[in-house]
Amino acid sequence: MSVVPVNETELQEKLSKCIAGERVLIEHQGSRFSARIQQAGAQGVRVIPETLIKNATGKPGDIEGVTLPYQDVWELEVKGVVYSRIDEPREKSA
């Protein structure tokens, strides 16, 4: 598996073209977790945390995902390639 560093804009472009089932690493409210994409939209990505998938007992499609902004996504895995967002330095206010 190879890792490709990308900036936030490049990662958002790749996410907007994703299909359901791709793995992502999310950072939301101070926690990081692995999830699967349910749907990518204009404002964000709907994901299902992998812990919910592993513990599911219902039929496929029974799990409702959560929509998060693209900024919460730190990694995207597509066909064995991990696109990992680099932490870009913020401009200092004068």
Beta strands, then each sheet from edge to edge (+ up, - down):
strand 1: 2-6
strand 2: 23-28
strand 3: 31-40
strand 4: 44-49
strand 5: 66-69
strand 6: 73-78
strand 7: 81-85
sheet 1: 1+ 7+ 6- 2+ 3- 4+ 5-
end
